[in-house]
Amino acid sequence: MKSVLTYSALNCFRNCPRKYRLRYIDALRRPERPEALAFGSVIHNALEQWYTAGAPDTRLFDVLDYIDAQYPAREHDAEIRRTWHLARAMFEGYAAQYPAESFEIVEVEKEFNAEIRNPDTGRSSQTFVIAGKADGIVRLDGDLYLLEHKTASSITSDYLDRLWTDTQIALYSHYLRELGYPIVGVIYNVLLKTRLKQREGETQDEYEQRRAELAAKNKSGRSTAKRQLPESDTEFRARLAEWYARPEAFHRERIYLSEDRMALLTEEVWEITQQYLDAKRRGRWLLNTSNCFSFQRPCEYLPYCQSGFSSNVRDNLYEVAPPHEELTALTVSAATDNTTF
Ligand code: SF4
């Protein structure tokens, strides 16, 4: 039986072999999930429901019910309530923006596993298969495209340029082609995350201070300023709805995939598997410290690496969690004997 390799694992090993070992062999993970990731997952799952729902009349209600169920603590936590408002407003805006699609849905959350091949001989790897899950496959003007959902805080030309460097999607396209889906490109379905916040209003002290400052500037020595009250849920929802009614809140970008690029990527995959086998054989998992602060935040293993791999730090900060959680047990067990890569 072969070991399963996901794009996340592959990329992790390429970025920092030590991080790969900690995540995929030692199976260590920080217990908490970053808020942005949790929000992205909720929207992602909501989109999956949206595109698989049978009844068009009720699917928005079903998706909103799903979103409500993800934020049970919203009555007691202002930040969670804001995120809940945001998720609902985003989806209501999405439903209004795309009441009907120009493409036909072919697959949703398509899981796959495929052979990794030696680019020189064409022979399959005896050690690995690659597994992944595509958000969707759609047909547009007679051609097949991957559909890839993204949430983003802004869409700049840099952001759009970076989509071109999305190696994961190019690789998925290659392997899905091998499985009989002639993918010609990718449609990125981008949903913008607004920075609007619910106004908190002033405390009595803040109001008194502001009023005193305004009065001091006034010749009469008085001010008619009124205390700013917290924004109600209804007012905040109205502002969010207005924001998400703008066409710019959503964006679709179509990118075509060149054969040359696909060939280069599959060579890279093969090369990385060879480097991995070498690292495993020699028991050497190099630390790539230039990767410790990628993505504008420290690597989750930074305290452990900094401590010189202290067992105290490991036991206090990390839990053991199985890798490849993005795939169902079915795909992983079909592809592997549960040996982690
Ligand atoms: S902290 Fe740096 S060296 Fe350690 S695993 Fe993360 S990226 Fe690698």
Boltz pocket constraint, residues with backbone or C-beta under 6 A from the ligand:
constraints:
  - pocket:
      binder: B
      contacts: [[A, 15], [A, 16], [A, 18], [A, 19], [A, 22], [A, 286], [A, 287], [A, 288], [A, 289], [A, 291], [A, 292], [A, 293], [A, 299], [A, 300], [A, 301], [A, 302], [A, 303], [A, 305]]
      max_distance: 6.0
